[in-house]
Every structure is written in C-alpha cells, then in structure tokens.
C-alpha cells in the first residue's frame, strides 16, 4: 500500500523519482494517495478481523487497479498484488 505514495509524490513533485519517468497528473496523484490509504486500511482491518473488511479490500483493488492501468509502464507489476488482495477479499466475502 505504501508504494502508492510514490504516485502521489511524483504527481505533486514532492521528490525526484527517476524510476518513474512518466508524468502523473495531480488528479491521478490524488487517486494514488486514495488507493494507498485504502490498501493500508484493508491490511489493518484484515489483521484485526473487523467485520466487512473485505468491502474496503474490494474498493482498494478497484482504485489501485485504475491508477496502475493509467501508469502501466511504471506500475504494471502492482496488478499481481491486486490479484492477491482480490482473492483474499473474495474469500472474506464467502466466509462472512
């Protein structure tokens, strides 16, 4: 989840990130921040087994995948982790 912060930092030019050569708009930078917050929140809710954690997990996958697709060349590998979060969230839904 914390890797999403790089998209926010890049969009708002808070640091120089040579590893991410493609520009990110400020609007997408905000989406990167939201995705990161959702993924981290999912982790905390899952760890403490808060009822309905899987809903936040599904939302995090949707937002995260959107920002990954918009910057595929720099972030495409993040889809692998999104698949894992999606599968765990689906299992959480089934077991709820």
Buried (B, 14 or more C-beta within 10 A) or exposed (E): BEBBBBBBBBBBEEEEBEEBEEEBEEEBBBBBBBBBBBBBBBBEBBEEEEEEBBBBBBBBBEBBBBBBEBBEEBBEEBBEBBEEBBEBBBEBBEEE
